[in-house]
């Protein structure tokens, strides 16, 4: 329904993107880590004078080992965080059952701190506390800052990290699969991938594309340069 001035009605709701970090964080970290670490690894062995066969073998080993390590780390990290959250939820539910009045006062103080009038804060706390299955969820959201009904999945985090790392780590190896004997093509392809990945992440996070792209290119370039330098020094010093 339009207003009297003919202007379109105001938007009543807006659907937000998922910001709980279920897959975006591990996928972002995975693809960047795979790209930077494997290109740095390839640059290091090239700097050390390794053959093309050794470079490919080293890169593939880095891809598999890194993907498994990232997936294992993400699964363990998210699982441990969820276990800690469940332990705190158990504690909160126990407090509500044995000390309901104190927990209600605590909730009222939280709402007063958020700006509600004391009388309204007490009324809201009383209404919510009268529903046990609602009360503990409210306390968890307000005190722990997490949604007990929307905890991140460790399997999603692990799978996202594994796939993303493998894709990122594959990029520096493509030129060698095609017969390249120099690291230059891998450098160019990896740089383009860093710029593209930074731009995609910027789009997802609503930040300027130039900032995300240049940031990833700078950090990746520094990492590769350092590793290449180490490989060059070690390769020339070891017979």
N, C-alpha and C positions, 0 to 999 in steps of 0.2 A: 504493500500500500504506500503510495507516495505522499509526501507532505504537501501542505497548502501552497508552498512556493514552487512545487513541481520538481524539487530535488529528490534524488533517490533516497529511500529509507536507509538509516544507518545500519551497518553490519552488526548483527546481534551476536555472532559467534565467529571464531576463527580456529581452524584446525592447526595445531602446532605439530612440528616435527618431533620425533622421539629424541630427547636429549639425555636419556638415562645412561647412554654409553654401552648399550647391549652389543653392538657390532661395530659402530663407527670408530671408536677409540682403538680396539685391537686391529681392525683392518687398516686404519691409517698408520698406526705404529708398525704394523707388519710389512706393508708395502714399502714404506720408507726405509725401514731397517733392512729388508731384503735387498733393495736396490743399492743403498749406500754401502752396506757391509760386504755384499758380494762383489760389487765393483771395486771396492777398496781391496778386497782379497785378491781379485784378479790383477789389479794394478800392482799390488805388492809382489806377486810371483813373477809378473812380467818384468818389473824392475829388477828382480833378482836373476833374470836371464833364463827363465823357464821356457821350455818348448811349448808350441801350441797345444800339443796333446796333454802336457802337464797342466796347462792353464785350464783347459776344459775339464779335466779330471778334478782339479782343485775346486773349480767353480761349482761343479755338480755336487761334490761332497759338501761344500758350503751351503748349497741350496737345501739339500736333504737334512743335514744336521741342523741348520738354522730354523727350518720350518718345523721340525719336530720339537726343537727346544722352545720356540716361541709358543707353539700350541700347548705344550706341557706347562710352561710358565703361566700362560693365561688361564688355563683350566684350574691350576692350583691356586692362583691368586684370587680368581672370582669365587671359587668354591670356599676358600678360607674366609673371604669376606662375607659370604652368605651364611656360613656356619657361625661366625661371630654375631651377625645380625640376628639369627635365630636364637642364639643364646641370650642376647639382650632382650628379645621379645619375650622369651620365657620368664626372664627376671621381671619385666614390666607387668606381665599378666599375673605373676605371683604377688607383686606389690598391690595390684588392684584388688586382688581377692582378700588380702589380709589387712590392707590399710586404705580402704576406699576413700574415706573422708580426706585424708591427707593428699591423696592423689588428685582428688577433685579440687582441692585448694591450689595445688600446684598447677593444674590446668587453667584455673581462673587467673592465676598470676601470669601465666604465659600469654593469655589473651589480653590482659591489661597491658602487658609490655608491648603488645602489637598495636595498642591504641584504643581498645574498647573501654567504655566507661566501666567502673568497678561493678556496678549493678548488672550491667549487660554481660560482662565477662563471667560473673558468678552464675547468671542464668544459663548462659551457653554451656558452661562447664557442668552444671547440674543436669541439663537436658541430655548431654552426651554421655555423662557418667551413668545415667539411668539405663543405658543400653550396653551391657558388658561387651558384646561382640564388636560394637562400634568404638567403645571407650579405649580398648587397648590399641586399636589401629590408630586412633587419633593421637594417643600418647607417643606411639612409635614415630609417627610422622613429625610431630612437633618437637620431640626430644632427641630423636636420632637423625632426623632429616632424611629418612628413607621411606619408600612406599612398600609396605610388607606384601602387597599383592602384585608388585611389579619389580621383583628383584631380577638382576641380570642373570642370564643363563650361562653357566660355565662352558657348555657345549657350543653355544653360539660364539662365544668369545674365542674358544680354542679353534673352531673351524675357520672363523674369519681370519684369525691370525695366521693359521697354517697356509691357507690359500693365498692370502695377500702377500705373505713373505715369499712364497714360491714364485708368484708372478713377478714381484719386484726383483728377486734374485736371478730370474731367467733373462732379464733384459741385457745385462752385460755379456752374457754368453752367446747371444744370437749371432753377432758377427763372427765369432770363432766357429760356430756350427756351419757357417756359410763359407768357411775357408780363410778368414782373415788371419794374418800373422802378426798384426800390429794392434796395440791397445787404442789407437786413435779412433777407430770406428766405434769401439765399445765406449770410449769417452764421450763421443758425440751423441750416441744413442742414449746413454745413461743421462746425459745432461738434458736432452729433450724429454726423457721420461720424468726426470725430477721437476722440470718446468710444468709438464702436463699434470702430474700428480698434485703439485702444489696448487695449480689452478683449480682442479676439481675439488680439493679440500676447501679452498677459499669459497667456492660456490656453495658448498654444503654448510659452511659456517658463516656465510654472509660477510666475509671480509674481502678487501680488494684483491683481485686476482694477481696483480703485479707483486703485492706483498708476499702472498703465499708462495708464488713461483720463485721469486728471487731469494726468499729465505731458504727454501729447500735446495736451490741450486748452490747457494753459498755454503751451507752446512755440508752438503754432499761433496762439493769440490774440496773443501778443507780436509775432510776425512780421507778422500782418495789421494790427495797430494801427500798427506802425512804418511799413509801406508806405502805409497809408491816410493817415497824417499827412504823409508826404512828398508824396503826390499832392495833398493839400489845400493844402499850402504852395506847391508848384510851380504848381498850377492857378490859385491866386489871384494869383500873382505874374507869370504869363506871359499876355500879351494875345493 
